Amino acid sequence: MMHPEDGRSGSGPLGRVALAMLAFTLAGVYWVVKKRFTTAFLFWSAAFLVKYTVLLILPPLMIVAVRSE
């Protein structure tokens, strides 16, 4: 939806919040793949602090971490 006055999109700050959550989540998954679990947890925690819906990927990340060790 376009803003009627200046042509900006109407996503507002929620789009930026989702983008930050996605960036932190992807960084966390990257570090899980690299088996750097402490770093992965820090990025996942940052994603959780931005938006709590990231809880949905916690079980798969935990399964990968437990199976790797």
N, CA, C and O atoms as CSV, one atom per row, in Angstrom:
chain,resi,resn,atom,element,x,y,z
A,1,MET,N,N,0.841,-1.171,0.000
A,1,MET,CA,C,0.000,0.000,0.000
A,1,MET,C,C,0.892,1.242,0.000
A,1,MET,O,O,1.808,1.352,0.815
A,2,MET,N,N,0.632,2.141,-0.883
A,2,MET,CA,C,1.444,3.342,-1.012
A,2,MET,C,C,0.910,4.444,-0.105
A,2,MET,O,O,-0.299,4.602,0.071
A,3,HIS,N,N,1.829,5.189,0.457
A,3,HIS,CA,C,1.463,6.345,1.266
A,3,HIS,C,C,0.975,7.425,0.307
A,3,HIS,O,O,1.669,7.740,-0.659
A,4,PRO,N,N,-0.198,7.999,0.548
A,4,PRO,CA,C,-0.769,8.922,-0.451
A,4,PRO,C,C,0.008,10.222,-0.630
A,4,PRO,O,O,-0.082,10.851,-1.684
A,5,GLU,N,N,0.765,10.631,0.375
A,5,GLU,CA,C,1.406,11.938,0.281
A,5,GLU,C,C,2.769,11.909,-0.404
A,5,GLU,O,O,3.085,12.820,-1.169
A,6,ASP,N,N,3.578,10.893,-0.150
A,6,ASP,CA,C,4.938,10.936,-0.690
A,6,ASP,C,C,5.355,9.679,-1.441
A,6,ASP,O,O,6.515,9.570,-1.839
A,7,GLY,N,N,4.467,8.745,-1.644
A,7,GLY,CA,C,4.782,7.578,-2.435
A,7,GLY,C,C,5.545,6.483,-1.719
A,7,GLY,O,O,5.931,5.496,-2.345
A,8,ARG,N,N,5.772,6.632,-0.420
A,8,ARG,CA,C,6.467,5.572,0.316
A,8,ARG,C,C,5.541,4.379,0.518
A,8,ARG,O,O,4.319,4.527,0.533
A,9,SER,N,N,6.126,3.206,0.671
A,9,SER,CA,C,5.296,2.047,0.984
A,9,SER,C,C,4.809,2.172,2.418
A,9,SER,O,O,5.462,2.816,3.239
A,10,GLY,N,N,3.685,1.572,2.724
A,10,GLY,CA,C,3.069,1.723,4.035
A,10,GLY,C,C,3.472,0.671,5.041
A,10,GLY,O,O,2.762,0.482,6.029
A,11,SER,N,N,4.600,-0.036,4.835
A,11,SER,CA,C,4.973,-1.101,5.771
A,11,SER,C,C,5.394,-0.549,7.121
A,11,SER,O,O,5.186,-1.206,8.142
A,12,GLY,N,N,5.971,0.621,7.153
A,12,GLY,CA,C,6.354,1.256,8.412
A,12,GLY,C,C,7.435,0.490,9.136
A,12,GLY,O,O,8.206,-0.246,8.520
A,13,PRO,N,N,7.493,0.661,10.457
A,13,PRO,CA,C,8.573,0.039,11.232
A,13,PRO,C,C,8.449,-1.479,11.334
A,13,PRO,O,O,9.440,-2.147,11.625
A,14,LEU,N,N,7.263,-2.044,11.103
A,14,LEU,CA,C,7.114,-3.493,11.225
A,14,LEU,C,C,7.928,-4.246,10.186
A,14,LEU,O,O,8.421,-5.340,10.461
A,15,GLY,N,N,8.073,-3.682,9.013
A,15,GLY,CA,C,8.903,-4.313,7.992
A,15,GLY,C,C,10.365,-4.358,8.395
A,15,GLY,O,O,11.063,-5.335,8.125
A,16,ARG,N,N,10.823,-3.302,9.038
A,16,ARG,CA,C,12.217,-3.275,9.490
A,16,ARG,C,C,12.441,-4.225,10.649
A,16,ARG,O,O,13.522,-4.800,10.771
A,17,VAL,N,N,11.437,-4.403,11.509
A,17,VAL,CA,C,11.549,-5.343,12.620
A,17,VAL,C,C,11.660,-6.764,12.082
A,17,VAL,O,O,12.485,-7.549,12.549
A,18,ALA,N,N,10.837,-7.085,11.108
A,18,ALA,CA,C,10.888,-8.421,10.525
A,18,ALA,C,C,12.219,-8.654,9.817
A,18,ALA,O,O,12.759,-9.760,9.858
A,19,LEU,N,N,12.740,-7.641,9.182
A,19,LEU,CA,C,14.027,-7.764,8.503
A,19,LEU,C,C,15.153,-8.001,9.508
A,19,LEU,O,O,16.034,-8.826,9.261
A,20,ALA,N,N,15.136,-7.297,10.624
A,20,ALA,CA,C,16.150,-7.496,11.661
A,20,ALA,C,C,16.053,-8.903,12.238
A,20,ALA,O,O,17.074,-9.561,12.434
A,21,MET,N,N,14.836,-9.373,12.511
A,21,MET,CA,C,14.654,-10.722,13.030
A,21,MET,C,C,15.181,-11.754,12.039
A,21,MET,O,O,15.846,-12.712,12.430
A,22,LEU,N,N,14.887,-11.560,10.769
A,22,LEU,CA,C,15.349,-12.494,9.745
A,22,LEU,C,C,16.866,-12.507,9.649
A,22,LEU,O,O,17.469,-13.573,9.524
A,23,ALA,N,N,17.484,-11.342,9.707
A,23,ALA,CA,C,18.944,-11.268,9.620
A,23,ALA,C,C,19.597,-11.984,10.803
A,23,ALA,O,O,20.538,-12.755,10.613
A,24,PHE,N,N,19.111,-11.739,12.014
A,24,PHE,CA,C,19.667,-12.415,13.188
A,24,PHE,C,C,19.417,-13.922,13.124
A,24,PHE,O,O,20.289,-14.708,13.495
A,25,THR,N,N,18.249,-14.325,12.663
A,25,THR,CA,C,17.918,-15.746,12.564
A,25,THR,C,C,18.824,-16.445,11.559
A,25,THR,O,O,19.350,-17.523,11.839
A,26,LEU,N,N,19.006,-15.839,10.397
A,26,LEU,CA,C,19.881,-16.441,9.388
A,26,LEU,C,C,21.322,-16.527,9.872
A,26,LEU,O,O,22.021,-17.502,9.593
A,27,ALA,N,N,21.761,-15.507,10.597
A,27,ALA,CA,C,23.113,-15.558,11.163
A,27,ALA,C,C,23.212,-16.696,12.177
A,27,ALA,O,O,24.220,-17.401,12.217
A,28,GLY,N,N,22.184,-16.880,12.988
A,28,GLY,CA,C,22.183,-17.982,13.948
A,28,GLY,C,C,22.224,-19.339,13.276
A,28,GLY,O,O,22.957,-20.228,13.709
A,29,VAL,N,N,21.443,-19.503,12.223
A,29,VAL,CA,C,21.443,-20.774,11.484
A,29,VAL,C,C,22.816,-21.005,10.840
A,29,VAL,O,O,23.321,-22.128,10.832
A,30,TYR,N,N,23.404,-19.956,10.310
A,30,TYR,CA,C,24.740,-20.074,9.724
A,30,TYR,C,C,25.737,-20.614,10.750
A,30,TYR,O,O,26.515,-21.520,10.450
A,31,TRP,N,N,25.707,-20.051,11.966
A,31,TRP,CA,C,26.663,-20.487,12.982
A,31,TRP,C,C,26.344,-21.876,13.510
A,31,TRP,O,O,27.248,-22.575,13.968
A,32,VAL,N,N,25.091,-22.295,13.461
A,32,VAL,CA,C,24.770,-23.689,13.814
A,32,VAL,C,C,25.394,-24.627,12.792
A,32,VAL,O,O,25.967,-25.654,13.155
A,33,VAL,N,N,25.283,-24.276,11.516
A,33,VAL,CA,C,25.884,-25.103,10.462
A,33,VAL,C,C,27.396,-25.183,10.648
A,33,VAL,O,O,27.995,-26.231,10.405
A,34,LYS,N,N,28.014,-24.087,11.074
A,34,LYS,CA,C,29.462,-24.057,11.327
A,34,LYS,C,C,29.841,-24.661,12.678
A,34,LYS,O,O,31.019,-24.705,13.035
A,35,LYS,N,N,28.835,-25.128,13.429
A,35,LYS,CA,C,29.023,-25.766,14.747
A,35,LYS,C,C,29.636,-24.821,15.776
A,35,LYS,O,O,30.411,-25.247,16.632
A,36,ARG,N,N,29.293,-23.558,15.691
A,36,ARG,CA,C,29.674,-22.551,16.684
A,36,ARG,C,C,28.405,-22.215,17.464
A,36,ARG,O,O,27.768,-21.192,17.211
A,37,PHE,N,N,28.045,-23.076,18.407
A,37,PHE,CA,C,26.748,-23.011,19.048
A,37,PHE,C,C,26.584,-21.812,19.975
A,37,PHE,O,O,25.478,-21.287,20.102
A,38,THR,N,N,27.642,-21.374,20.615
A,38,THR,CA,C,27.537,-20.202,21.479
A,38,THR,C,C,27.223,-18.960,20.649
A,38,THR,O,O,26.355,-18.169,21.017
A,39,THR,N,N,27.913,-18.792,19.551
A,39,THR,CA,C,27.651,-17.663,18.669
A,39,THR,C,C,26.251,-17.755,18.079
A,39,THR,O,O,25.545,-16.751,17.982
A,40,ALA,N,N,25.850,-18.960,17.686
A,40,ALA,CA,C,24.508,-19.159,17.141
A,40,ALA,C,C,23.443,-18.788,18.162
A,40,ALA,O,O,22.443,-18.158,17.819
A,41,PHE,N,N,23.656,-19.176,19.414
A,41,PHE,CA,C,22.683,-18.853,20.449
A,41,PHE,C,C,22.603,-17.346,20.673
A,41,PHE,O,O,21.519,-16.818,20.920
A,42,LEU,N,N,23.718,-16.658,20.592
A,42,LEU,CA,C,23.698,-15.206,20.764
A,42,LEU,C,C,22.888,-14.532,19.659
A,42,LEU,O,O,22.102,-13.624,19.929
A,43,PHE,N,N,23.079,-14.976,18.417
A,43,PHE,CA,C,22.297,-14.403,17.321
A,43,PHE,C,C,20.826,-14.769,17.437
A,43,PHE,O,O,19.956,-13.939,17.175
A,44,TRP,N,N,20.541,-16.021,17.831
A,44,TRP,CA,C,19.156,-16.420,18.015
A,44,TRP,C,C,18.512,-15.598,19.134
A,44,TRP,O,O,17.352,-15.201,19.017
A,45,SER,N,N,19.243,-15.342,20.201
A,45,SER,CA,C,18.722,-14.525,21.307
A,45,SER,C,C,18.410,-13.110,20.836
A,45,SER,O,O,17.392,-12.538,21.226
A,46,ALA,N,N,19.266,-12.549,20.013
A,46,ALA,CA,C,19.003,-11.222,19.462
A,46,ALA,C,C,17.738,-11.239,18.606
A,46,ALA,O,O,16.935,-10.308,18.667
A,47,ALA,N,N,17.560,-12.285,17.815
A,47,ALA,CA,C,16.350,-12.405,17.004
A,47,ALA,C,C,15.119,-12.513,17.894
A,47,ALA,O,O,14.076,-11.933,17.593
A,48,PHE,N,N,15.240,-13.252,18.987
A,48,PHE,CA,C,14.125,-13.399,19.924
A,48,PHE,C,C,13.779,-12.065,20.575
A,48,PHE,O,O,12.604,-11.757,20.776
A,49,LEU,N,N,14.795,-11.275,20.905
A,49,LEU,CA,C,14.540,-9.975,21.511
A,49,LEU,C,C,13.852,-9.019,20.543
A,49,LEU,O,O,13.117,-8.126,20.966
A,50,VAL,N,N,14.087,-9.204,19.248
A,50,VAL,CA,C,13.432,-8.362,18.251
A,50,VAL,C,C,11.989,-8.793,18.056
A,50,VAL,O,O,11.088,-7.955,18.021
A,51,LYS,N,N,11.761,-10.102,17.927
A,51,LYS,CA,C,10.418,-10.614,17.662
A,51,LYS,C,C,10.350,-12.058,18.138
A,51,LYS,O,O,11.150,-12.894,17.720
A,52,TYR,N,N,9.402,-12.345,19.005
A,52,TYR,CA,C,9.374,-13.644,19.662
A,52,TYR,C,C,8.892,-14.796,18.789
A,52,TYR,O,O,8.946,-15.942,19.236
A,53,THR,N,N,8.430,-14.555,17.587
A,53,THR,CA,C,7.978,-15.647,16.729
A,53,THR,C,C,9.124,-16.550,16.284
A,53,THR,O,O,8.891,-17.616,15.716
A,54,VAL,N,N,10.342,-16.134,16.535
A,54,VAL,CA,C,11.505,-16.955,16.198
A,54,VAL,C,C,11.552,-18.218,17.065
A,54,VAL,O,O,12.348,-19.119,16.799
A,55,LEU,N,N,10.714,-18.292,18.089
A,55,LEU,CA,C,10.633,-19.503,18.914
A,55,LEU,C,C,10.306,-20.738,18.079
A,55,LEU,O,O,10.644,-21.855,18.471
A,56,LEU,N,N,9.664,-20.552,16.951
A,56,LEU,CA,C,9.276,-21.682,16.114
A,56,LEU,C,C,10.466,-22.457,15.561
A,56,LEU,O,O,10.342,-23.646,15.268
A,57,ILE,N,N,11.607,-21.810,15.416
A,57,ILE,CA,C,12.763,-22.531,14.875
A,57,ILE,C,C,13.698,-23.034,15.971
A,57,ILE,O,O,14.711,-23.667,15.671
A,58,LEU,N,N,13.379,-22.766,17.219
A,58,LEU,CA,C,14.246,-23.234,18.302
A,58,LEU,C,C,14.333,-24.763,18.370
A,58,LEU,O,O,15.442,-25.284,18.487
A,59,PRO,N,N,13.231,-25.503,18.305
A,59,PRO,CA,C,13.362,-26.971,18.372
A,59,PRO,C,C,14.277,-27.573,17.302
A,59,PRO,O,O,15.124,-28.398,17.643
A,60,PRO,N,N,14.145,-27.198,16.016
A,60,PRO,CA,C,15.082,-27.763,15.039
A,60,PRO,C,C,16.543,-27.384,15.312
A,60,PRO,O,O,17.443,-28.204,15.127
A,61,LEU,N,N,16.776,-26.143,15.752
A,61,LEU,CA,C,18.149,-25.743,16.059
A,61,LEU,C,C,18.714,-26.549,17.228
A,61,LEU,O,O,19.880,-26.942,17.212
A,62,MET,N,N,17.893,-26.787,18.224
A,62,MET,CA,C,18.344,-27.570,19.376
A,62,MET,C,C,18.635,-29.022,18.975
A,62,MET,O,O,19.608,-29.611,19.446
A,63,ILE,N,N,17.814,-29.585,18.129
A,63,ILE,CA,C,18.031,-30.961,17.669
A,63,ILE,C,C,19.359,-31.060,16.922
A,63,ILE,O,O,20.129,-31.992,17.148
A,64,VAL,N,N,19.628,-30.111,16.040
A,64,VAL,CA,C,20.892,-30.120,15.301
A,64,VAL,C,C,22.074,-29.967,16.258
A,64,VAL,O,O,23.086,-30.650,16.105
A,65,ALA,N,N,21.954,-29.082,17.236
A,65,ALA,CA,C,23.051,-28.864,18.187
A,65,ALA,C,C,23.315,-30.096,19.031
A,65,ALA,O,O,24.473,-30.445,19.263
A,66,VAL,N,N,22.262,-30.765,19.497
A,66,VAL,CA,C,22.450,-31.958,20.345
A,66,VAL,C,C,23.027,-33.104,19.526
A,66,VAL,O,O,23.900,-33.824,20.012
A,67,ARG,N,N,22.564,-33.287,18.307
A,67,ARG,CA,C,23.065,-34.384,17.464
A,67,ARG,C,C,24.503,-34.166,17.024
A,67,ARG,O,O,25.211,-35.130,16.734
A,68,SER,N,N,24.946,-32.918,16.969
A,68,SER,CA,C,26.296,-32.612,16.499
A,68,SER,C,C,27.352,-32.913,17.531
A,68,SER,O,O,28.497,-33.195,17.178
A,69,GLU,N,N,26.998,-32.861,18.791
A,69,GLU,CA,C,28.016,-33.034,19.836
A,69,GLU,C,C,28.211,-34.459,20.241
A,69,GLU,O,O,29.035,-34.747,21.109
